[in-house]
Amino acid sequence: MAETFKAVNVALGDTADAVVYTCPAATTAIVIHCQVANVDGSNDSELNIDHNDGSTVAALVSTLSVPADSAINPIGGKLVLEAADELRAWAGATSDLEMTLSLLEIT
């Protein structure tokens, strides 16, 4: 069993259900940390995050307001993703929010 730490950095757009991470085949991934920063100097922006397991899409965060020039940790604790599971995220306005994920992939 191999364990690999991985970081994912993405600027969030305003397209609903945009995939930011897909768990690879024959892999289990654990989201260790998720931080979202609002890089807009004057406007708050709304954050949405969904978990899609292939049969069900569940909201992890829905229209959470992230204040200008601040950061939040929207996933409180660890999140387990199985092969082909997706994390989807989008912002209220393009390029206002940047997401950083720290993951452990186990194959």
Summary of the structure (lengths in Angstrom):
residues: 107
radius of gyration: 13.6
end to end distance: 5.6
largest distance: 46.7
contacts: 317
relative contact order: 0.44
helix: 0%
strand: 60%
